[in-house]
Amino acid sequence: MELFLQVLLVIFSIGLITVVLLQKGKSAGLSGAISGGAEHLFGKSKARGMDLVLQRVTVALAAGFFILAIAVAVVS
């Protein structure tokens, strides 16, 4: 069971890295980081198409990664 969970964790981590690298950057520089975070926080971000799909897949893979990491820690 532990080996299965570890293999699944590796698959999730590779998938998460791939999906994050496929996303395009929001803004550059410090001002972009501040305003980009504020726009994302207050819902002004209008992701459509592939950006929206990548964003949702990233959230799902991240949640699965954390759950699997906790499960592997508990099992071992």
N, C-alpha and C positions, 0 to 999 in steps of 0.2 A: 504494500500500500504506500509506503514511504517513497519508494522508487517511482511509482506512478505519479505521485503528487510532485516530486521533484522534476520529472520530465515535463509534466504539464506546466510547472512554474517556468521552466526554461522556454517553452513554446510561447507562453504569455509574454515573457520579457522580451523575446526577439520580436514578437508581433508589436508590442508597445513601442519599442525603439524604432521599428520600421514606420509605423503610423506617425509618430512624432516627427521623424525626419522627412516624411512626405508633405507635411504641412508647410505652408509658406509663412514667412515672418510677418508680424503685424506692423511694427514700426521699428525704426532704428534710433539709437541714441537714448539718452536719459529722458528727454522730454517725451519721446514716443512711448517709453516704458510707463511713464506716469499717466499720460493721457490715454494710452491704450488700455491700461488697467482700469481707469475710471470708466471708459466707455464699455468695457466688458462687464464691469460691476453693475452698472446702471442699465444694462440691456440695450445700449445703442449699437451693438455689434449686429450686423445683418449678414450672417453667414448664409450662403445659398449654395446649392449644388454639392460639389465635391467637398468644399470646405465644411459644410454642415455634416456630411457623412463622416469625414475624417474626425471631426470634433466628437461626434457621438461614439464612434468606434474607440477613440482614445479614452473616453470616460469609461466605457464598458471594459476595455482591457485593463485599465488602471484599477478599477474596482475588483476585477477578477484576480489581478496580480496580488493586491493586498490581502484578499481573502485566502488565496493559495499560500502566500508567505506565512500568514498566521497559522494555517492548517499544517503546513510542513513543520513549523516550530512546535506546535502542540504534539504532533505525532512523533517527532524525534526527541 
